[in-house]
Structures are given as C-alpha cells and as structure tokens.
Amino acid sequence: MFYKYNDGHGLPHDPLKAIVAPRPIGWISSRSKTGAINLAPFSFFNMISTKPCLIMFCSEGYKDSVAFVEETGEFAANLVSSHLAVAMNASSVNAPRGTSEFDYAGLTPADCELITAPRVAEAFATLECVVTEIRQPKDRNGNPVTAIMVTGEVVGVHISEDVLTDGLVDITKSKPVSRLGYMDFATTEATYQMFRPKWGESK
C-alpha cells in the first residue's frame, strides 16, 4: 500500500511508530530551580554525536521535563532495563505538576556527581547531561511544530558492575527496553556481531 501522510492511512492505528522501531527510551530525570523533581520516559531519544557525546530527547509539547531542564540546564538520562519496565511505564502518568514520579513509581532518587538533577538509583546506567540546545523543529514550510527537542552533552556516566562482562557492557545483562509501535515494547535477549566490510573484500 501507499498513502500520502496527510491524507490518512485507513488502518486501525497509525503505523509510523511501528515502522520507525525499535526506539531507545530516554528516561529523563530533572530538577526545577525550586527543588521539585521530575521523571518521565520519552521514546524520541537517541545519541547523536560522540565528540563531544551529545544525546537528545524530544517532547511532544511543553511538559514538566522541558520546563525543569530549561530552568536548570541539566538532566539525567537513565537506562530502562527489563526489571524497570513497569516502573518506567508508571512514571509516564500525567500527574499534577509538583508530583514526584519517583514516589509514584516506587523508585529511589539518587544524587548525581556533576549535576543537580537526580538519577534513578535502580537503573544499571545513567548519563549526566548539560543542555546545549533547546529548540522547536520546523515543518517543510518553515513553521515551528509543537514538539520540543532538547540536546545535552554527556558530562558523567554511571554504570553498574552488574552489567559488565570482561569490562564491556553486556546487553544480555542490561536488557534495555525499547519502544515499538502502538502499545508494544521489546527487550534485547540475544546479540550477534557484524563487522563493517572493507572495500574489495568478499561479502
């Protein structure tokens, strides 16, 4: 089938998020200037650079996470592993401003080393980030959209030794949860390697 996006798809649900999948989940924790803390998952999230290491998350609308990050210029991105999937989902609740999603989801806020935002103590890994840019992307006509993109530079990294094997992060131990389409999620249970080919070598 083919459809023009703005004309509609005629399917039971929008297939786009099922096509652009899997997507890593950015479990973003932040703190406001007044000390309120926030924790929310974002499925529009990824690492976009290594030198320096930049990551981004995108909020469809101006939410507490963006407001707090804008106030302080800091946030933490926590790894969602399979043992935290239910808590991550609980933290997505549309709670009144000022409500601690840490408390609601039964999670422990822990101090970061270089930023004031808290991290999820139960997470196998956390990236401490300083904001480099907050902007609204534009559509093809140059009009700002409702989504807000936050980019941050990673300044500190927490890794639990529980997920290391011979000094490497073992994906079969960390079991990151990814977002698929609709209400679907997935967890990595196995891995395999493929090396980039060199031109002229047999495939």
TAFEN-V607560 format. One record per pair of residues at least 12 apart in sequence whose C-alpha atoms are under 10 Angstrom apart, sorted by the first residue. I is the first residue (numbers start at 0). GAP is how many residues later the second one is. D is the distance in Angstrom with one decimal. If there is no record, write none. Layout:
I | GAP | D
I | GAP | D
//
This chain:
12 | 168 | 9.4
12 | 169 | 7.5
13 | 167 | 8.6
13 | 168 | 8.0
14 | 166 | 7.0
14 | 167 | 7.9
15 | 164 | 10.0
15 | 165 | 7.5
15 | 166 | 9.4
16 | 26 | 9.6
16 | 162 | 8.7
16 | 163 | 6.6
16 | 164 | 4.6
16 | 165 | 7.2
17 | 161 | 8.9
17 | 162 | 5.6
17 | 163 | 3.6
17 | 164 | 6.8
17 | 165 | 9.8
17 | 166 | 8.7
18 | 161 | 8.3
18 | 162 | 7.3
19 | 159 | 9.7
19 | 160 | 7.8
19 | 161 | 8.0
20 | 22 | 9.9
20 | 157 | 8.2
20 | 158 | 6.9
20 | 159 | 5.1
20 | 160 | 6.9
20 | 164 | 9.7
20 | 165 | 9.9
21 | 21 | 9.3
21 | 155 | 9.3
21 | 156 | 5.7
21 | 157 | 5.6
21 | 158 | 5.1
21 | 159 | 8.2
21 | 162 | 9.8
21 | 163 | 8.3
21 | 164 | 7.7
21 | 165 | 9.7
22 | 19 | 9.6
22 | 20 | 6.1
22 | 21 | 7.1
22 | 22 | 7.3
22 | 23 | 8.0
22 | 154 | 9.0
22 | 155 | 5.4
22 | 156 | 5.1
22 | 157 | 6.5
22 | 158 | 9.3
22 | 162 | 9.3
22 | 163 | 9.6
23 | 18 | 8.6
23 | 19 | 6.3
23 | 20 | 7.6
23 | 21 | 6.2
23 | 22 | 6.6
23 | 23 | 9.6
23 | 55 | 9.1
23 | 56 | 8.7
23 | 152 | 7.9
23 | 153 | 7.1
23 | 154 | 4.8
23 | 155 | 6.3
23 | 156 | 9.2
23 | 162 | 9.9
24 | 15 | 9.9
24 | 16 | 6.3
24 | 17 | 5.6
24 | 18 | 4.7
24 | 19 | 7.2
24 | 20 | 6.1
24 | 21 | 8.1
24 | 32 | 9.0
24 | 52 | 9.1
24 | 53 | 8.8
24 | 54 | 7.7
24 | 55 | 6.8
24 | 56 | 9.8
24 | 63 | 9.5
24 | 151 | 8.6
24 | 152 | 7.1
24 | 153 | 5.9
24 | 154 | 6.5
25 | 14 | 8.2
25 | 15 | 5.6
25 | 16 | 5.0
25 | 17 | 6.3
25 | 18 | 7.4
25 | 19 | 5.3
25 | 20 | 7.5
25 | 21 | 10.0
25 | 29 | 9.4
25 | 30 | 8.5
25 | 31 | 6.6
25 | 32 | 9.2
25 | 50 | 9.2
25 | 51 | 5.8
25 | 52 | 6.8
25 | 53 | 7.3
25 | 54 | 7.9
25 | 152 | 9.6
26 | 12 | 6.9
26 | 13 | 5.7
26 | 14 | 4.2
26 | 15 | 6.3
26 | 16 | 8.7
26 | 18 | 9.0
26 | 30 | 9.3
26 | 49 | 8.0
26 | 50 | 5.4
26 | 51 | 5.0
26 | 52 | 6.7
26 | 53 | 6.8
26 | 61 | 7.5
26 | 64 | 9.1
26 | 65 | 9.6
26 | 92 | 9.6
26 | 93 | 9.0
26 | 96 | 9.9
26 | 99 | 9.2
27 | 12 | 5.4
27 | 13 | 6.1
27 | 14 | 7.4
27 | 17 | 9.8
27 | 29 | 8.4
27 | 37 | 7.3
27 | 38 | 9.8
27 | 41 | 9.7
27 | 47 | 6.6
27 | 48 | 5.6
27 | 49 | 4.7
27 | 50 | 6.3
27 | 51 | 9.3
27 | 89 | 9.6
27 | 90 | 9.6
27 | 91 | 8.6
27 | 92 | 9.4
27 | 98 | 9.6
27 | 99 | 9.6
28 | 12 | 8.8
28 | 36 | 7.4
28 | 39 | 9.3
28 | 40 | 9.0
28 | 45 | 9.2
28 | 46 | 5.8
28 | 47 | 5.2
28 | 48 | 6.5
28 | 49 | 7.5
28 | 72 | 9.5
28 | 73 | 9.2
28 | 80 | 9.1
28 | 88 | 6.4
28 | 89 | 6.2
28 | 90 | 6.2
28 | 91 | 7.8
28 | 97 | 9.9
28 | 99 | 9.7
29 | 34 | 8.9
29 | 35 | 6.4
29 | 36 | 8.8
29 | 37 | 9.3
29 | 38 | 6.1
29 | 39 | 6.2
29 | 40 | 9.9
29 | 41 | 9.9
29 | 42 | 8.5
29 | 43 | 9.4
29 | 44 | 7.0
29 | 45 | 4.9
29 | 46 | 6.5
29 | 47 | 9.1
29 | 85 | 9.6
29 | 86 | 8.1
29 | 87 | 4.7
29 | 88 | 6.4
29 | 89 | 8.3
30 | 33 | 9.6
30 | 34 | 8.4
30 | 36 | 9.5
30 | 37 | 5.7
30 | 38 | 7.3
30 | 40 | 8.6
30 | 41 | 7.3
30 | 42 | 9.7
30 | 43 | 8.1
30 | 44 | 7.6
30 | 45 | 9.6
30 | 84 | 9.7
30 | 85 | 6.9
30 | 86 | 4.9
30 | 87 | 7.1
31 | 32 | 8.9
31 | 33 | 9.0
31 | 35 | 7.8
31 | 36 | 4.5
31 | 37 | 7.3
31 | 38 | 8.7
31 | 39 | 6.3
31 | 40 | 6.5
31 | 41 | 9.7
31 | 42 | 9.6
31 | 66 | 9.6
31 | 84 | 9.3
31 | 85 | 8.3
32 | 35 | 7.3
32 | 36 | 9.4
32 | 37 | 9.7
32 | 38 | 6.2
32 | 39 | 6.2
32 | 83 | 9.7
33 | 34 | 9.5
33 | 37 | 9.6
33 | 38 | 9.9
34 | 33 | 9.5
34 | 63 | 9.7
34 | 81 | 9.2
34 | 82 | 9.1
35 | 32 | 8.5
35 | 61 | 9.1
35 | 62 | 6.1
35 | 63 | 8.2
35 | 64 | 7.6
35 | 81 | 9.7
36 | 27 | 9.3
36 | 28 | 9.0
36 | 31 | 8.2
36 | 60 | 9.8
36 | 61 | 7.5
36 | 62 | 8.1
36 | 63 | 6.1
36 | 64 | 8.0
36 | 65 | 8.2
36 | 72 | 8.9
36 | 80 | 7.5
36 | 81 | 7.5
37 | 26 | 7.1
37 | 27 | 6.4
37 | 28 | 10.0
37 | 30 | 7.9
37 | 31 | 9.8
37 | 37 | 9.9
37 | 53 | 9.0
37 | 59 | 8.9
37 | 60 | 8.0
37 | 61 | 7.7
37 | 62 | 6.0
37 | 63 | 6.1
37 | 64 | 7.5
37 | 79 | 8.9
37 | 80 | 8.8
38 | 25 | 9.0
38 | 26 | 7.3
38 | 36 | 9.9
38 | 37 | 9.4
38 | 38 | 9.6
38 | 39 | 9.6
38 | 49 | 8.9
38 | 52 | 6.4
38 | 53 | 8.0
38 | 54 | 10.0
38 | 60 | 9.8
38 | 61 | 7.5
38 | 62 | 5.6
38 | 63 | 6.6
38 | 64 | 10.0
38 | 66 | 9.5
38 | 68 | 10.0
38 | 70 | 9.6
38 | 79 | 9.1
38 | 80 | 9.0
38 | 81 | 8.8
39 | 23 | 9.6
39 | 24 | 8.9
39 | 25 | 7.1
39 | 37 | 9.8
39 | 38 | 10.0
39 | 48 | 7.7
39 | 49 | 8.8
39 | 50 | 9.1
39 | 51 | 5.6
39 | 52 | 5.5
39 | 53 | 8.3
39 | 54 | 9.6
39 | 61 | 7.5
39 | 62 | 9.4
40 | 16 | 9.5
40 | 18 | 9.6
40 | 24 | 9.6
40 | 36 | 9.3
40 | 37 | 9.2
40 | 39 | 8.9
40 | 47 | 6.7
40 | 48 | 7.7
40 | 49 | 9.6
40 | 50 | 7.1
40 | 51 | 6.1
40 | 52 | 9.8
41 | 15 | 6.6
41 | 16 | 7.0
41 | 17 | 7.0
41 | 18 | 9.2
41 | 23 | 10.0
41 | 35 | 10.0
41 | 50 | 8.8
41 | 137 | 9.2
42 | 14 | 7.9
42 | 15 | 8.1
42 | 16 | 9.0
42 | 135 | 8.0
42 | 136 | 6.2
42 | 137 | 8.8
43 | 12 | 8.1
43 | 13 | 5.6
43 | 14 | 5.4
43 | 15 | 7.5
43 | 16 | 9.1
43 | 105 | 9.1
43 | 135 | 9.2
44 | 12 | 4.3
44 | 13 | 6.5
44 | 14 | 9.4
44 | 32 | 9.6
44 | 104 | 9.4
44 | 105 | 9.5
44 | 106 | 9.8
45 | 12 | 9.5
45 | 105 | 9.8
46 | 104 | 9.4
46 | 105 | 9.6
46 | 106 | 9.8
46 | 107 | 9.8
47 | 103 | 9.0
47 | 104 | 9.9
48 | 104 | 9.2
49 | 103 | 9.5
49 | 104 | 9.3
50 | 102 | 9.6
51 | 101 | 6.9
51 | 102 | 7.8
51 | 103 | 9.3
52 | 76 | 9.5
52 | 99 | 8.4
52 | 100 | 5.7
52 | 101 | 5.6
52 | 102 | 8.3
53 | 75 | 8.5
53 | 76 | 9.4
53 | 77 | 9.3
53 | 78 | 8.6
53 | 97 | 6.7
53 | 98 | 5.6
53 | 99 | 4.5
53 | 100 | 6.1
53 | 101 | 9.5
54 | 22 | 9.0
54 | 72 | 9.3
54 | 74 | 8.3
54 | 76 | 9.5
54 | 77 | 9.8
54 | 95 | 8.4
54 | 96 | 5.7
54 | 97 | 5.5
54 | 98 | 6.5
54 | 99 | 7.3
55 | 21 | 9.6
55 | 73 | 9.9
55 | 75 | 9.4
55 | 76 | 9.8
55 | 77 | 9.3
55 | 78 | 9.6
55 | 93 | 6.9
55 | 94 | 5.5
55 | 95 | 4.3
55 | 96 | 6.2
55 | 97 | 8.9
56 | 20 | 9.3
56 | 77 | 9.9
56 | 91 | 8.5
56 | 92 | 5.9
56 | 93 | 5.5
56 | 94 | 6.7
56 | 95 | 8.7
57 | 76 | 9.5
57 | 77 | 9.5
57 | 78 | 9.3
57 | 79 | 9.7
57 | 89 | 6.5
57 | 90 | 5.5
57 | 91 | 4.3
57 | 92 | 6.1
57 | 93 | 8.6
58 | 77 | 9.8
58 | 87 | 8.6
58 | 88 | 5.5
58 | 89 | 5.2
58 | 90 | 6.5
58 | 91 | 8.1
59 | 85 | 9.0
59 | 86 | 6.2
59 | 87 | 4.2
59 | 88 | 6.4
59 | 89 | 8.8
60 | 75 | 9.8
60 | 84 | 9.0
60 | 85 | 5.4
60 | 86 | 5.2
60 | 87 | 6.4
60 | 88 | 9.8
61 | 84 | 7.9
61 | 85 | 7.7
61 | 86 | 6.9
62 | 31 | 9.9
62 | 34 | 9.4
62 | 85 | 9.3
63 | 32 | 9.7
63 | 33 | 7.1
63 | 34 | 8.9
64 | 85 | 9.9
65 | 68 | 8.6
65 | 82 | 7.8
65 | 83 | 8.8
65 | 84 | 7.6
67 | 49 | 9.4
68 | 48 | 9.0
68 | 61 | 9.1
68 | 62 | 7.6
68 | 65 | 9.2
68 | 81 | 8.5
68 | 83 | 9.9
69 | 61 | 8.2
69 | 63 | 9.5
69 | 64 | 7.7
69 | 80 | 9.0
71 | 43 | 9.4
71 | 44 | 8.4
71 | 45 | 8.7
71 | 58 | 9.1
71 | 59 | 8.7
72 | 42 | 9.3
72 | 43 | 9.7
72 | 44 | 9.6
72 | 56 | 8.6
72 | 57 | 5.9
72 | 58 | 5.0
72 | 59 | 8.0
72 | 60 | 9.2
72 | 61 | 9.5
72 | 77 | 10.0
72 | 79 | 8.7
73 | 40 | 9.7
73 | 41 | 6.5
73 | 42 | 7.3
73 | 43 | 6.6
73 | 54 | 7.9
73 | 55 | 5.8
73 | 56 | 4.6
73 | 57 | 5.6
73 | 58 | 9.3
73 | 78 | 7.8
73 | 79 | 9.4
74 | 37 | 9.9
74 | 40 | 7.6
74 | 41 | 8.2
74 | 42 | 5.6
74 | 43 | 8.1
74 | 44 | 8.8
74 | 52 | 8.5
74 | 53 | 6.4
74 | 54 | 5.3
74 | 55 | 6.6
74 | 56 | 7.5
74 | 75 | 9.9
74 | 77 | 7.9
74 | 78 | 9.8
74 | 79 | 9.6
75 | 36 | 8.3
75 | 39 | 8.3
75 | 40 | 9.3
75 | 41 | 6.4
75 | 42 | 7.0
75 | 43 | 6.2
75 | 44 | 8.9
75 | 50 | 6.5
75 | 51 | 5.5
75 | 52 | 4.6
75 | 53 | 5.7
75 | 54 | 8.6
75 | 76 | 9.3
75 | 78 | 8.9
75 | 80 | 9.4
75 | 81 | 9.6
76 | 41 | 9.9
76 | 42 | 7.7
76 | 43 | 9.0
76 | 46 | 9.9
76 | 48 | 8.5
76 | 49 | 5.5
76 | 50 | 5.1
76 | 51 | 6.7
76 | 52 | 7.6
76 | 75 | 9.8
76 | 77 | 9.4
76 | 80 | 9.7
77 | 40 | 10.0
77 | 41 | 6.8
77 | 42 | 6.5
77 | 43 | 9.2
77 | 44 | 9.4
77 | 45 | 6.3
77 | 46 | 8.0
77 | 47 | 6.1
77 | 48 | 4.3
77 | 49 | 6.5
77 | 50 | 8.8
77 | 80 | 9.2
78 | 41 | 8.7
78 | 43 | 9.5
78 | 44 | 5.8
78 | 45 | 6.4
78 | 46 | 5.3
78 | 47 | 6.0
78 | 48 | 8.4
78 | 80 | 9.7
78 | 95 | 8.6
78 | 96 | 9.5
78 | 97 | 6.9
78 | 98 | 8.4
79 | 40 | 9.7
79 | 42 | 9.6
79 | 43 | 6.7
79 | 44 | 8.1
79 | 45 | 8.6
79 | 46 | 9.6
79 | 94 | 8.7
79 | 95 | 8.3
79 | 96 | 5.6
79 | 97 | 5.7
79 | 98 | 8.3
79 | 107 | 9.8
80 | 41 | 9.6
80 | 42 | 7.2
80 | 43 | 7.4
80 | 44 | 9.3
80 | 90 | 9.8
80 | 92 | 9.0
80 | 93 | 6.0
80 | 94 | 5.2
80 | 95 | 4.3
80 | 96 | 5.4
80 | 97 | 9.0
80 | 106 | 7.9
80 | 107 | 9.5
81 | 91 | 9.7
81 | 92 | 7.9
81 | 93 | 5.7
81 | 94 | 6.3
81 | 95 | 5.9
81 | 96 | 9.6
81 | 104 | 8.9
81 | 105 | 6.6
81 | 106 | 9.0
82 | 39 | 9.2
82 | 40 | 9.1
82 | 91 | 9.4
82 | 92 | 8.5
82 | 93 | 9.4
82 | 94 | 9.3
83 | 21 | 9.7
83 | 23 | 9.3
83 | 38 | 7.9
83 | 39 | 7.6
83 | 40 | 9.8
83 | 92 | 9.4
83 | 93 | 8.7
84 | 91 | 9.1
84 | 92 | 7.0
84 | 93 | 9.7
84 | 100 | 9.1
84 | 101 | 10.0
84 | 102 | 9.6
85 | 19 | 8.3
86 | 14 | 9.4
86 | 15 | 8.9
86 | 17 | 8.7
86 | 18 | 5.1
86 | 19 | 7.1
86 | 20 | 7.5
87 | 13 | 9.4
87 | 14 | 9.7
87 | 17 | 7.4
87 | 19 | 9.4
87 | 89 | 9.8
88 | 16 | 8.3
89 | 12 | 9.4
89 | 14 | 7.2
89 | 15 | 5.4
89 | 16 | 9.0
90 | 12 | 9.1
90 | 13 | 7.0
90 | 14 | 5.7
90 | 15 | 9.3
90 | 16 | 9.4
91 | 13 | 9.2
92 | 12 | 9.3
101 | 16 | 9.9
101 | 17 | 9.8
101 | 18 | 8.1
106 | 12 | 9.9
106 | 13 | 6.8
106 | 14 | 7.5
106 | 15 | 7.1
106 | 16 | 9.6
107 | 12 | 6.0
107 | 13 | 5.5
107 | 14 | 6.9
107 | 15 | 9.6
108 | 12 | 5.9
108 | 13 | 8.7
109 | 12 | 9.1
111 | 14 | 9.0
111 | 15 | 9.3
111 | 16 | 7.2
111 | 44 | 8.6
111 | 45 | 9.5
111 | 46 | 8.8
112 | 15 | 8.1
112 | 42 | 9.7
112 | 43 | 7.5
112 | 44 | 9.3
112 | 45 | 9.3
113 | 14 | 7.2
113 | 15 | 8.7
113 | 16 | 9.3
113 | 41 | 7.5
113 | 42 | 6.9
113 | 43 | 9.9
114 | 13 | 6.7
114 | 14 | 7.5
114 | 15 | 7.7
114 | 40 | 8.8
114 | 41 | 8.8
115 | 12 | 9.5
116 | 12 | 9.2
118 | 39 | 9.4
121 | 38 | 9.5
122 | 35 | 9.2
122 | 36 | 8.7
122 | 37 | 8.1
122 | 51 | 9.3
123 | 34 | 7.8
123 | 35 | 5.9
123 | 36 | 5.0
123 | 37 | 8.3
123 | 38 | 7.5
123 | 39 | 7.0
123 | 40 | 10.0
123 | 45 | 10.0
123 | 49 | 9.5
123 | 50 | 6.7
123 | 51 | 9.7
123 | 52 | 9.5
124 | 32 | 7.3
124 | 33 | 5.1
124 | 34 | 4.5
124 | 35 | 6.2
124 | 36 | 9.6
124 | 38 | 9.0
124 | 44 | 9.8
124 | 49 | 8.7
125 | 28 | 9.9
125 | 30 | 8.3
125 | 31 | 5.9
125 | 32 | 5.0
125 | 33 | 6.9
125 | 34 | 9.3
126 | 25 | 9.9
126 | 26 | 9.3
126 | 27 | 6.2
126 | 28 | 7.6
126 | 29 | 5.9
126 | 30 | 4.8
126 | 31 | 6.5
126 | 32 | 9.0
127 | 24 | 8.9
127 | 25 | 8.2
127 | 26 | 5.6
127 | 27 | 5.7
127 | 28 | 4.8
127 | 29 | 6.2
127 | 30 | 8.1
128 | 22 | 8.9
128 | 23 | 5.3
128 | 24 | 5.2
128 | 25 | 4.4
128 | 26 | 5.6
128 | 27 | 7.1
128 | 28 | 9.1
129 | 21 | 8.5
129 | 22 | 5.1
129 | 23 | 5.3
129 | 24 | 6.6
129 | 25 | 6.9
129 | 26 | 9.6
130 | 19 | 7.2
130 | 20 | 5.9
130 | 21 | 4.1
130 | 22 | 6.3
130 | 23 | 8.9
131 | 18 | 7.9
131 | 19 | 5.7
131 | 20 | 5.1
131 | 21 | 6.4
132 | 16 | 8.0
132 | 17 | 5.9
132 | 18 | 5.2
132 | 19 | 6.9
132 | 20 | 9.4
133 | 14 | 7.0
133 | 15 | 5.7
133 | 16 | 4.6
133 | 17 | 6.4
133 | 18 | 8.9
134 | 12 | 8.7
134 | 13 | 5.8
134 | 14 | 5.4
134 | 15 | 6.7
134 | 16 | 8.7
135 | 12 | 4.7
135 | 13 | 6.1
135 | 14 | 8.9
136 | 12 | 7.1
159 | 14 | 9.3
161 | 12 | 8.2
162 | 12 | 9.1
169 | 21 | 9.5
170 | 16 | 9.8
170 | 17 | 7.1
170 | 18 | 7.7
170 | 19 | 7.8
170 | 20 | 7.6
171 | 15 | 9.3
171 | 16 | 6.7
171 | 17 | 5.5
171 | 18 | 6.1
171 | 19 | 7.6
172 | 15 | 9.3
172 | 16 | 8.5
172 | 17 | 9.9
173 | 13 | 9.6
173 | 14 | 8.7
173 | 15 | 9.5
174 | 12 | 5.8
174 | 13 | 5.4
174 | 14 | 6.6
174 | 15 | 9.2
175 | 12 | 6.3
175 | 13 | 9.1
//
